[in-house]
Structures are given as structure tokens and as C-alpha cells.
């Protein structure tokens, strides 16, 4: 019986050993399969650190500073251009001809108003181009033509400076 018990113990021990070996082998195989994944995760972590240090090095480079300055300058230029488009000059021509029995008084010029997004800036400016007495009809026509030429050149100068200009009739009314 002792021999029989010893045989059973030996068989149980062998079966336990075989089961333990099988479990160990299964764990070893799983670890072996996942070791590539663990290695790739370690490599990604290393690559992330490498990428961070590369970005930090790039930020210290002259090329980065040049790109940053170019982007800043472009933004400043675009912003200034957009701001200039919000300004507008409104103008209104005038001719005052005061005819009396013995003489005539002629005054020509324009009213001008600077606006920002439609809101007036400052007051209306009055520019008198010509004022004179004792003027005949032919001379009045010459003065009005000179007024038109002056206003046209002002409008062209403003357009060359990319400032929008609009002729209006509401700045001031004649008395």
C-alpha cells in the first residue's frame, strides 16, 4: 500500500508539475507575443520625447524666428489694410452765388467728413476753393469747373491711397 500511495503521489506530483509547466509555457508565450507591443510602446514614448526635443530645438532656430516674424508682419499688414477699409471720406461740393444789384459774390468749395465704420470722426470740414466779387457768368463757370477738377484730383489721390470716397448730399445744406 505504501508503494501504491507512493505511485499515486508521484503521479499527482507529475500531473501538477505538468500543469504548472503548461501554465508557465502559456504565460511565456503570451509575454513573447506582447513583448513586441511593449517594445513598440517604449519606442513611441522615446519617439515622443525625441519629437518634443526636436520641436524645442526648432523653436530656437533662426528659421523659426524668420517664419514667426513673417507671419507677424503679414498679420500686421492685413490688419492695417482691413482697418483702412473701415475709413471713408464723404464729400459734398458747394457753390454759393449771391447776386446783388450792383455786384455778385461767388464762393465755391467742398465739405468733407471722415468716417470710421459709418460713424463721423470730428466735425465737417469746409474748404473754400474760390471766393470773389464782381464775377460774370463765364467766370462763374470757370470757377465751378476748377472746383470739379480739384475735387476729382482729391478723390483720385484718396483712391490711390486706398481710402474709400463717397459723394454725399447730407453733410451741410445751403442757406
Secondary structure, DSSP 8 states (H G I E B T S, - for coil): -HHHHHHHHHHHHHHHHHHHHHHHHHHHHHHHHHHHHHHHHHHHHHHHHHHHHHHHHHHTSHHHHHHHHHHHHHHHHHHHHHHHHHEEEEEEEEEEEEE-SS-EEEEEEEEEEEEETTEEEEEEEEEEEEEEES--HHHHHHHHHHHHHHHHHHHHHHHHTT-EEEE-S-S----
